[in-house]
């Protein structure tokens, strides 16, 4: 791929490892996105300011730049744009636009799971607010209300009673760009994610994690791997992934499934075929010894991934933690205890001193990526980070 032009749809903290992999391959990297302050733009050969969710605008850029490949970013809307441009220009490495849109919309993905007999929470889709509110007379609380076309917890609400449910319906409709929501049964259980790299329809490597969301219940802050009961759940999760690939004839590459475990069974709630936020692939690479970023980039460039080799894992128990505040204010720095830092193999501070925290429920001041010697140590540490990492905010 040397000297090939590649368009990447964003250049935030999460996408920097992708840019680095593309540069290693000798590619000419063009980044996009509406925010010129994203750190990855400085690492690219060229930056074009454009909204990555505007598929026609990105297609125009792709044609004008005569790109050879396009790579997704860490957002569902970006993934859909990527597939659209790839299909229009005949570029390799991506599923069709129709399949991609179907997989990354909560309602259509659930319809597919139902057809394939994949276990998932019961839900009903609404495009009319009044009909959704009327339906609330028939539900058993608590329930989940979700915008079908959003990610990162946007437009997702848990309602404990009728009044909360009405407010949730209104909020989810407001957040949904397509004015489409799901009302879903609430399943009590452990939330986990399962990531797999698939070659020729078969899982080549995989890993699961526990997900923790103590500050914003709809935004994952901390993930530890492997997840609880991974070896017992692994065959069931692989079966789900390979069933999806077979039914949809999906191209080689990355897939992630989010699910809740109840009575030893995984109930699928979402999936994505894109780069993952929080640099999730960093601890996954550390615990598996598989070069996930390299593999993802190769797959989206349409390259053969069957011979990618493993190396020795950094550790058997790894994870990441997003450092978040509990209120808005001005960031003045942080203090991470020595006993935490001795387990950290990568630390990224994203905020500068004097920078404003405008939305503490969504913004991250930094990340730590770490290893521990046992699962007990790992899980205990992960649950204590918010208490032990001190943020100085005025």
C-alpha positions as a Markdown table, in Angstrom:
| # | Residue | x | y | z |
|---|---|---|---|---|
| 1 | Unk | 0.0 | 0.0 | 0.0 |
| 2 | Unk | 3.0 | 2.3 | -0.2 |
| 3 | Unk | 2.2 | 5.8 | -1.6 |
| 4 | Unk | -1.5 | 4.9 | -1.6 |
| 5 | Unk | -3.9 | 7.6 | -0.6 |
| 6 | Unk | -6.1 | 6.7 | 2.4 |
| 7 | Unk | -8.9 | 8.7 | 3.8 |
| 8 | Unk | -9.6 | 8.4 | 7.5 |
| 9 | Unk | -12.8 | 9.9 | 8.8 |
| 10 | Unk | -11.6 | 11.4 | 12.1 |
| 11 | Unk | -8.4 | 12.0 | 14.0 |
| 12 | Unk | -9.1 | 11.9 | 17.7 |
| 13 | Unk | -7.2 | 10.2 | 20.4 |
| 14 | Unk | -8.8 | 6.9 | 19.4 |
| 15 | Unk | -7.8 | 7.1 | 15.8 |
| 16 | Unk | -4.1 | 8.0 | 16.4 |
| 17 | Unk | -3.0 | 4.3 | 16.4 |
| 18 | Unk | -4.7 | 3.9 | 13.0 |
| 19 | Unk | -2.8 | 6.8 | 11.6 |
| 20 | Unk | 0.4 | 5.4 | 12.9 |
| 21 | Unk | -0.3 | 2.0 | 11.3 |
| 22 | Unk | -1.1 | 3.7 | 8.0 |
| 23 | Unk | 2.1 | 5.7 | 8.1 |
| 24 | Unk | 4.1 | 2.5 | 8.8 |
| 25 | Unk | 2.7 | 1.0 | 5.6 |
| 26 | Unk | 3.9 | 4.1 | 3.7 |
| 27 | Unk | 0.4 | 5.4 | 3.0 |
| 28 | Unk | -0.5 | 9.0 | 2.3 |
| 29 | Unk | -3.0 | 9.8 | 5.0 |
| 30 | Unk | -5.9 | 12.3 | 4.7 |
| 31 | Unk | -8.0 | 13.0 | 7.7 |
| 32 | Unk | -11.4 | 14.6 | 7.9 |
| 33 | Unk | -13.9 | 15.7 | 10.7 |
| 34 | Unk | -15.3 | 19.1 | 11.7 |
| 35 | Unk | -12.8 | 19.7 | 14.5 |
| 36 | Unk | -9.4 | 21.0 | 13.4 |
| 37 | Unk | -8.1 | 20.7 | 17.0 |
| 38 | Unk | -8.2 | 16.9 | 16.9 |
| 39 | Unk | -4.6 | 15.7 | 17.8 |
| 40 | Unk | -4.3 | 13.2 | 14.9 |
| 41 | Unk | -4.6 | 15.8 | 12.2 |
| 42 | Unk | -1.0 | 16.8 | 13.0 |
| 43 | Unk | 0.2 | 13.3 | 12.2 |
| 44 | Unk | -1.6 | 13.1 | 8.8 |
| 45 | Unk | -0.3 | 14.3 | 5.5 |
| 46 | Unk | -3.4 | 16.4 | 4.9 |
| 47 | Unk | -6.5 | 17.5 | 6.8 |
| 48 | Unk | -9.8 | 18.4 | 5.1 |
| 49 | Unk | -12.5 | 20.0 | 7.4 |
| 50 | Unk | -15.7 | 18.2 | 6.8 |
| 51 | Unk | -18.4 | 16.4 | 8.8 |
| 52 | Unk | -17.8 | 12.6 | 8.5 |
| 53 | Unk | -21.5 | 11.9 | 9.0 |
| 54 | Unk | -22.2 | 13.7 | 5.7 |
| 55 | Unk | -21.7 | 10.9 | 3.3 |
| 56 | Unk | -22.2 | 12.9 | 0.1 |
| 57 | Unk | -19.6 | 15.5 | 1.3 |
| 58 | Unk | -17.1 | 12.8 | 2.1 |
| 59 | Unk | -17.8 | 11.1 | -1.2 |
| 60 | Unk | -17.0 | 14.4 | -2.9 |
| 61 | Unk | -13.7 | 14.6 | -1.0 |
| 62 | Unk | -12.8 | 11.0 | -1.9 |
| 63 | Unk | -13.4 | 11.7 | -5.6 |
| 64 | Unk | -11.4 | 14.9 | -5.6 |
| 65 | Unk | -8.5 | 13.4 | -3.8 |
| 66 | Unk | -8.6 | 10.2 | -5.9 |
| 67 | Unk | -8.2 | 8.0 | -2.8 |
| 68 | Unk | -7.2 | 4.3 | -3.0 |
| 69 | Unk | -8.9 | 3.3 | 0.3 |
| 70 | Unk | -11.0 | 4.6 | 3.1 |
| 71 | Unk | -10.8 | 3.6 | 6.8 |
| 72 | Unk | -13.6 | 4.0 | 9.5 |
| 73 | Unk | -13.4 | 5.9 | 12.7 |
| 74 | Unk | -14.9 | 5.2 | 16.2 |
| 75 | Unk | -18.5 | 6.3 | 15.4 |
| 76 | Unk | -21.4 | 4.4 | 13.9 |
| 77 | Unk | -22.3 | 7.3 | 11.6 |
| 78 | Unk | -18.7 | 7.3 | 10.3 |
| 79 | Unk | -18.8 | 3.6 | 9.7 |
| 80 | Unk | -21.9 | 4.0 | 7.6 |
| 81 | Unk | -20.3 | 6.9 | 5.6 |
| 82 | Unk | -17.2 | 4.7 | 5.1 |
| 83 | Unk | -19.2 | 1.9 | 3.6 |
| 84 | Unk | -21.2 | 4.3 | 1.4 |
| 85 | Unk | -18.0 | 5.8 | -0.1 |
| 86 | Unk | -16.4 | 2.5 | -0.5 |
| 87 | Unk | -19.4 | 1.1 | -2.4 |
| 88 | Unk | -19.7 | 4.2 | -4.6 |
| 89 | Unk | -16.0 | 4.1 | -5.6 |
| 90 | Unk | -15.6 | 0.3 | -5.7 |
| 91 | Unk | -13.0 | 0.3 | -2.8 |
| 92 | Unk | -12.2 | -2.9 | -1.0 |
| 93 | Unk | -12.4 | -3.8 | 2.7 |
| 94 | Unk | -16.0 | -3.0 | 3.6 |
| 95 | Unk | -19.4 | -4.5 | 3.7 |
| 96 | Unk | -22.1 | -3.0 | 1.4 |
| 97 | Unk | -23.7 | 0.3 | 2.5 |
| 98 | Unk | -27.0 | -1.5 | 3.0 |
| 99 | Unk | -25.5 | -4.2 | 5.3 |
| 100 | Unk | -23.5 | -1.6 | 7.2 |
| 101 | Unk | -26.5 | 0.6 | 7.8 |
| 102 | Unk | -28.6 | -2.4 | 8.9 |
| 103 | Unk | -26.0 | -3.7 | 11.3 |
| 104 | Unk | -25.3 | -0.3 | 13.0 |
| 105 | Unk | -29.0 | 0.7 | 13.5 |
| 106 | Unk | -30.3 | -0.7 | 16.7 |
| 107 | Unk | -33.7 | -1.6 | 15.4 |
| 108 | Unk | -32.7 | -3.3 | 12.1 |
| 109 | Unk | -29.9 | -5.2 | 13.9 |
| 110 | Unk | -32.4 | -6.6 | 16.4 |
| 111 | Unk | -34.7 | -7.7 | 13.6 |
| 112 | Unk | -31.7 | -9.6 | 12.1 |
| 113 | Unk | -31.0 | -11.2 | 15.4 |
| 114 | Unk | -34.6 | -12.3 | 15.8 |
| 115 | Unk | -34.5 | -14.0 | 12.3 |
| 116 | Unk | -31.2 | -15.7 | 13.2 |
| 117 | Unk | -32.5 | -16.9 | 16.6 |
| 118 | Unk | -29.9 | -14.9 | 18.5 |
| 119 | Unk | -31.0 | -14.2 | 22.1 |
| 120 | Unk | -31.7 | -10.5 | 22.8 |
| 121 | Unk | -33.9 | -8.4 | 25.0 |
| 122 | Unk | -37.5 | -8.0 | 23.7 |
| 123 | Unk | -38.1 | -4.6 | 22.2 |
| 124 | Unk | -40.5 | -2.6 | 20.0 |
| 125 | Unk | -39.6 | 0.2 | 17.5 |
| 126 | Unk | -41.6 | 3.5 | 17.3 |
| 127 | Unk | -41.4 | 6.4 | 14.8 |
| 128 | Unk | -44.3 | 8.2 | 16.4 |
| 129 | Unk | -44.0 | 9.8 | 19.9 |
| 130 | Unk | -47.7 | 9.5 | 20.8 |
| 131 | Unk | -47.8 | 5.8 | 19.8 |
| 132 | Unk | -44.7 | 5.2 | 22.0 |
| 133 | Unk | -46.2 | 6.9 | 25.0 |
| 134 | Unk | -49.4 | 4.9 | 24.6 |
| 135 | Unk | -47.4 | 1.7 | 24.5 |
| 136 | Unk | -46.0 | 2.5 | 28.0 |
| 137 | Unk | -49.3 | 1.3 | 29.5 |
| 138 | Unk | -48.4 | -2.2 | 28.6 |
| 139 | Unk | -44.8 | -2.5 | 29.8 |
| 140 | Unk | -43.2 | -3.9 | 32.9 |
| 141 | Unk | -40.8 | -1.5 | 34.6 |
| 142 | Unk | -37.9 | -0.8 | 34.5 |
| 143 | Unk | -37.4 | -0.4 | 30.8 |
| 144 | Unk | -34.8 | 1.0 | 28.4 |
| 145 | Unk | -35.6 | 3.6 | 25.9 |
| 146 | Unk | -33.1 | 4.1 | 23.1 |
| 147 | Unk | -32.6 | 6.3 | 20.0 |
| 148 | Unk | -32.0 | 3.7 | 17.2 |
| 149 | Unk | -29.3 | 5.8 | 15.4 |
| 150 | Unk | -27.0 | 7.1 | 18.2 |
| 151 | Unk | -24.0 | 5.8 | 20.0 |
| 152 | Unk | -21.9 | 6.5 | 23.1 |
| 153 | Unk | -25.0 | 6.5 | 25.3 |
| 154 | Unk | -26.7 | 9.4 | 23.5 |
| 155 | Unk | -30.5 | 9.1 | 23.6 |
| 156 | Unk | -30.4 | 6.1 | 25.9 |
| 157 | Unk | -32.4 | 6.2 | 29.2 |
| 158 | Unk | -33.6 | 3.8 | 31.9 |
| 159 | Unk | -37.0 | 4.4 | 33.2 |
| 160 | Unk | -38.2 | 3.1 | 36.6 |
| 161 | Unk | -41.9 | 4.2 | 36.2 |
| 162 | Unk | -44.4 | 5.7 | 33.8 |
| 163 | Unk | -43.4 | 9.4 | 34.3 |
| 164 | Unk | -39.8 | 8.6 | 33.8 |
| 165 | Unk | -40.7 | 6.6 | 30.7 |
| 166 | Unk | -42.6 | 9.5 | 29.2 |
| 167 | Unk | -39.6 | 11.8 | 29.7 |
| 168 | Unk | -37.3 | 9.1 | 28.3 |
| 169 | Unk | -39.4 | 8.8 | 25.1 |
| 170 | Unk | -39.3 | 12.5 | 24.6 |
| 171 | Unk | -35.5 | 12.7 | 25.1 |
| 172 | Unk | -34.8 | 9.7 | 22.8 |
| 173 | Unk | -36.9 | 11.1 | 20.0 |
| 174 | Unk | -35.1 | 14.5 | 20.4 |
| 175 | Unk | -31.7 | 12.8 | 20.2 |
| 176 | Unk | -32.6 | 10.5 | 17.2 |
| 177 | Unk | -31.7 | 12.1 | 13.9 |
| 178 | Unk | -34.2 | 9.7 | 12.1 |
| 179 | Unk | -36.8 | 10.1 | 14.9 |
| 180 | Unk | -36.8 | 6.4 | 15.6 |
| 181 | Unk | -36.6 | 4.8 | 19.1 |
| 182 | Unk | -36.8 | 1.4 | 20.8 |
| 183 | Unk | -38.6 | 0.6 | 24.0 |
| 184 | Unk | -36.8 | -2.4 | 25.4 |
| 185 | Unk | -37.2 | -4.7 | 28.3 |
| 186 | Unk | -34.5 | -4.2 | 31.0 |
| 187 | Unk | -32.4 | -7.3 | 31.7 |
| 188 | Unk | -30.5 | -7.4 | 35.0 |
| 189 | Unk | -27.0 | -8.8 | 34.6 |
| 190 | Unk | -23.4 | -8.1 | 33.9 |
| 191 | Unk | -22.7 | -6.0 | 30.8 |
| 192 | Unk | -19.8 | -7.2 | 28.7 |
| 193 | Unk | -18.3 | -6.8 | 25.3 |
| 194 | Unk | -16.9 | -9.4 | 22.9 |
| 195 | Unk | -14.4 | -8.4 | 20.2 |
| 196 | Unk | -13.3 | -10.8 | 17.4 |
| 197 | Unk | -11.2 | -10.6 | 14.3 |
| 198 | Unk | -12.8 | -12.8 | 11.6 |
| 199 | Unk | -11.0 | -14.2 | 8.5 |
| 200 | Unk | -13.0 | -16.1 | 5.9 |
| 201 | Unk | -16.0 | -16.4 | 8.1 |
| 202 | Unk | -14.1 | -17.9 | 11.1 |
| 203 | Unk | -13.0 | -16.2 | 14.3 |
| 204 | Unk | -9.2 | -16.0 | 14.3 |
| 205 | Unk | -8.8 | -14.3 | 17.7 |
| 206 | Unk | -11.2 | -13.0 | 20.3 |
| 207 | Unk | -11.5 | -11.5 | 23.8 |
| 208 | Unk | -14.2 | -10.4 | 26.2 |
| 209 | Unk | -14.3 | -7.7 | 28.9 |
| 210 | Unk | -16.4 | -6.5 | 31.8 |
| 211 | Unk | -17.8 | -3.0 | 31.3 |
| 212 | Unk | -18.2 | -0.5 | 34.1 |
| 213 | Unk | -20.1 | 2.8 | 33.8 |
| 214 | Unk | -20.1 | 4.4 | 37.3 |
| 215 | Unk | -20.3 | 8.1 | 36.3 |
| 216 | Unk | -22.5 | 8.0 | 33.2 |
| 217 | Unk | -24.5 | 4.8 | 33.2 |
| 218 | Unk | -24.8 | 4.8 | 29.4 |
| 219 | Unk | -21.1 | 5.5 | 28.7 |
| 220 | Unk | -18.5 | 2.8 | 29.3 |
| 221 | Unk | -15.7 | 4.2 | 31.5 |
| 222 | Unk | -13.7 | 1.2 | 32.4 |
| 223 | Unk | -13.2 | -2.3 | 30.8 |
| 224 | Unk | -11.3 | -5.3 | 32.2 |
| 225 | Unk | -10.3 | -8.4 | 30.3 |
| 226 | Unk | -11.0 | -11.2 | 30.1 |
| 227 | Unk | -14.6 | -10.8 | 31.2 |
| 228 | Unk | -16.3 | -13.0 | 33.7 |
| 229 | Unk | -16.8 | -16.6 | 32.6 |
| 230 | Unk | -15.1 | -15.9 | 29.3 |
| 231 | Unk | -14.1 | -19.6 | 28.6 |
| 232 | Unk | -17.6 | -20.7 | 29.3 |
| 233 | Unk | -19.3 | -18.0 | 27.2 |
| 234 | Unk | -16.7 | -18.0 | 24.4 |
| 235 | Unk | -18.2 | -20.9 | 22.3 |
| 236 | Unk | -21.6 | -19.2 | 22.4 |
| 237 | Unk | -20.2 | -15.8 | 21.4 |
| 238 | Unk | -18.1 | -17.3 | 18.6 |
| 239 | Unk | -21.3 | -19.0 | 17.3 |
| 240 | Unk | -23.2 | -15.7 | 17.3 |
| 241 | Unk | -20.4 | -13.9 | 15.4 |
| 242 | Unk | -19.9 | -16.6 | 12.8 |
| 243 | Unk | -23.7 | -16.9 | 12.3 |
| 244 | Unk | -23.8 | -13.2 | 11.5 |
| 245 | Unk | -20.9 | -13.4 | 9.1 |
| 246 | Unk | -22.4 | -16.4 | 7.3 |
| 247 | Unk | -25.9 | -14.9 | 7.1 |
| 248 | Unk | -24.8 | -11.5 | 5.8 |
| 249 | Unk | -21.7 | -12.7 | 3.9 |
| 250 | Unk | -19.5 | -10.1 | 5.7 |
| 251 | Unk | -16.0 | -9.1 | 4.7 |
| 252 | Unk | -13.0 | -10.0 | 6.9 |
| 253 | Unk | -12.2 | -7.8 | 9.8 |
| 254 | Unk | -13.3 | -6.6 | 13.2 |
| 255 | Unk | -16.6 | -7.1 | 15.0 |
| 256 | Unk | -17.7 | -6.2 | 18.5 |
| 257 | Unk | -20.8 | -7.4 | 20.3 |
| 258 | Unk | -22.1 | -5.8 | 23.5 |
| 259 | Unk | -24.3 | -8.1 | 25.6 |
| 260 | Unk | -25.7 | -8.7 | 29.1 |
| 261 | Unk | -25.2 | -12.0 | 30.8 |
| 262 | Unk | -28.2 | -13.4 | 32.6 |
| 263 | Unk | -28.4 | -16.9 | 34.0 |
| 264 | Unk | -25.2 | -17.9 | 32.1 |
| 265 | Unk | -26.6 | -16.7 | 28.7 |
| 266 | Unk | -25.5 | -13.7 | 26.6 |
| 267 | Unk | -28.3 | -11.4 | 25.5 |
| 268 | Unk | -27.0 | -9.3 | 22.6 |
| 269 | Unk | -27.8 | -5.5 | 22.8 |
| 270 | Unk | -25.6 | -4.0 | 20.1 |
| 271 | Unk | -22.8 | -4.6 | 17.6 |
| 272 | Unk | -20.4 | -2.6 | 15.6 |
| 273 | Unk | -17.8 | -3.3 | 12.8 |
| 274 | Unk | -15.7 | -0.2 | 13.3 |
| 275 | Unk | -12.8 | 1.1 | 15.2 |
| 276 | Unk | -13.6 | 1.2 | 18.9 |
| 277 | Unk | -13.5 | 4.2 | 21.3 |
| 278 | Unk | -11.3 | 4.5 | 24.3 |
| 279 | Unk | -8.5 | 2.9 | 22.3 |
| 280 | Unk | -10.1 | -0.3 | 23.4 |
| 281 | Unk | -7.9 | -2.3 | 21.0 |
| 282 | Unk | -4.8 | -1.3 | 23.1 |
| 283 | Unk | -5.5 | -3.5 | 26.1 |
| 284 | Unk | -7.0 | -6.2 | 23.8 |
| 285 | Unk | -3.7 | -6.3 | 21.9 |
| 286 | Unk | -1.8 | -6.5 | 25.3 |
| 287 | Unk | -3.8 | -9.5 | 26.5 |
| 288 | Unk | -3.9 | -11.5 | 23.3 |
| 289 | Unk | -0.6 | -10.7 | 21.6 |
| 290 | Unk | -2.4 | -10.0 | 18.4 |
| 291 | Unk | -1.8 | -6.7 | 16.5 |
| 292 | Unk | -5.4 | -5.6 | 16.4 |
| 293 | Unk | -4.8 | -2.1 | 15.0 |
| 294 | Unk | -2.6 | -3.5 | 12.2 |
| 295 | Unk | -5.2 | -6.2 | 11.4 |
| 296 | Unk | -8.0 | -3.7 | 11.4 |
| 297 | Unk | -6.2 | -1.4 | 9.0 |
| 298 | Unk | -5.2 | -4.3 | 6.7 |
| 299 | Unk | -8.7 | -5.6 | 6.5 |
| 300 | Unk | -10.2 | -2.1 | 5.7 |
| 301 | Unk | -7.5 | -1.7 | 3.0 |
| 302 | Unk | -8.7 | -5.0 | 1.5 |
| 303 | Unk | -5.5 | -6.9 | 2.3 |
| 304 | Unk | -5.2 | -10.6 | 3.1 |
| 305 | Unk | -5.2 | -11.0 | 6.9 |
| 306 | Unk | -4.8 | -14.8 | 7.2 |
| 307 | Unk | -1.1 | -14.8 | 7.9 |
| 308 | Unk | -0.9 | -12.1 | 10.6 |
| 309 | Unk | 1.2 | -13.4 | 13.5 |
| 310 | Unk | 0.9 | -13.3 | 17.2 |
| 311 | Unk | 3.5 | -12.1 | 19.7 |
| 312 | Unk | 3.8 | -12.7 | 23.5 |
| 313 | Unk | 1.0 | -11.0 | 25.4 |
| 314 | Unk | 2.1 | -8.1 | 27.8 |
| 315 | Unk | -0.1 | -9.5 | 30.5 |
| 316 | Unk | -2.9 | -12.0 | 31.2 |
| 317 | Unk | -5.2 | -9.5 | 32.8 |
| 318 | Unk | -5.5 | -6.0 | 31.3 |
| 319 | Unk | -7.8 | -3.1 | 31.0 |
| 320 | Unk | -8.4 | 0.6 | 30.4 |
| 321 | Unk | -9.9 | 3.3 | 32.5 |
| 322 | Unk | -11.1 | 6.7 | 31.3 |
| 323 | Unk | -10.3 | 9.4 | 33.8 |
| 324 | Unk | -13.5 | 11.5 | 34.2 |
| 325 | Unk | -14.6 | 14.2 | 36.5 |
| 326 | Unk | -17.8 | 14.3 | 38.6 |
| 327 | Unk | -18.5 | 18.0 | 37.9 |
| 328 | Unk | -17.8 | 20.7 | 35.4 |
| 329 | Unk | -15.1 | 23.3 | 36.1 |
| 330 | Unk | -11.5 | 24.1 | 35.1 |
| 331 | Unk | -9.0 | 21.3 | 35.0 |
| 332 | Unk | -5.8 | 21.8 | 37.0 |
| 333 | Unk | -4.2 | 18.4 | 36.8 |
| 334 | Unk | -4.4 | 15.0 | 38.3 |
| 335 | Unk | -2.6 | 12.8 | 40.8 |
| 336 | Unk | -2.3 | 9.1 | 40.1 |
| 337 | Unk | -0.9 | 7.0 | 43.0 |
| 338 | Unk | 2.3 | 5.1 | 42.5 |
| 339 | Unk | 0.6 | 1.8 | 43.3 |
| 340 | Unk | -1.6 | 2.3 | 40.3 |
| 341 | Unk | 1.1 | 3.7 | 37.9 |
| 342 | Unk | 3.4 | 0.7 | 38.5 |
| 343 | Unk | 0.7 | -1.4 | 36.7 |
| 344 | Unk | 0.2 | 1.1 | 33.8 |
| 345 | Unk | 1.9 | 0.5 | 30.4 |
| 346 | Unk | 0.3 | 3.5 | 28.7 |
| 347 | Unk | -0.9 | 6.8 | 30.1 |
| 348 | Unk | -2.5 | 9.5 | 28.0 |
| 349 | Unk | -3.5 | 12.9 | 29.4 |
| 350 | Unk | -6.0 | 14.6 | 27.1 |
| 351 | Unk | -6.7 | 17.8 | 28.9 |
| 352 | Unk | -4.3 | 20.7 | 29.5 |
| 353 | Unk | -4.2 | 22.7 | 32.7 |
| 354 | Unk | -6.6 | 25.6 | 32.5 |
| 355 | Unk | -8.9 | 23.8 | 30.1 |
| 356 | Unk | -12.6 | 23.8 | 30.8 |
| 357 | Unk | -14.7 | 20.7 | 31.5 |
| 358 | Unk | -18.0 | 21.6 | 30.0 |
| 359 | Unk | -19.7 | 18.2 | 30.0 |
| 360 | Unk | -18.3 | 15.9 | 32.7 |
| 361 | Unk | -20.7 | 13.1 | 31.9 |
| 362 | Unk | -19.1 | 12.7 | 28.4 |
| 363 | Unk | -15.5 | 14.2 | 28.5 |
| 364 | Unk | -12.4 | 12.3 | 29.5 |
| 365 | Unk | -9.4 | 14.0 | 31.0 |
| 366 | Unk | -7.1 | 11.0 | 30.2 |
| 367 | Unk | -6.7 | 7.3 | 30.0 |
| 368 | Unk | -4.7 | 4.6 | 31.7 |
| 369 | Unk | -4.0 | 1.1 | 30.2 |
| 370 | Unk | -2.8 | -1.4 | 32.7 |
| 371 | Unk | -2.0 | -5.0 | 33.6 |
| 372 | Unk | -2.4 | -7.0 | 36.9 |
| 373 | Unk | -1.3 | -10.4 | 38.0 |
| 374 | Unk | -4.7 | -11.8 | 38.7 |
| 375 | Unk | -8.3 | -11.2 | 37.8 |
| 376 | Unk | -9.2 | -10.5 | 41.4 |
| 377 | Unk | -6.5 | -7.7 | 41.6 |
| 378 | Unk | -7.7 | -6.4 | 38.2 |
| 379 | Unk | -11.3 | -6.1 | 39.1 |
| 380 | Unk | -10.7 | -4.7 | 42.5 |
| 381 | Unk | -8.3 | -2.0 | 41.1 |
| 382 | Unk | -10.7 | -1.1 | 38.3 |
| 383 | Unk | -13.5 | -0.4 | 40.7 |
| 384 | Unk | -11.3 | 1.8 | 42.9 |
| 385 | Unk | -9.8 | 4.1 | 40.2 |
| 386 | Unk | -12.4 | 6.8 | 40.5 |
| 387 | Unk | -11.8 | 7.1 | 44.3 |
| 388 | Unk | -8.0 | 6.8 | 44.1 |
| 389 | Unk | -7.2 | 9.0 | 41.1 |
| 390 | Unk | -7.5 | 12.6 | 42.3 |
| 391 | Unk | -8.6 | 15.3 | 39.8 |
| 392 | Unk | -7.8 | 18.9 | 40.7 |
| 393 | Unk | -10.8 | 21.0 | 39.4 |
| 394 | Unk | -11.7 | 24.6 | 40.3 |
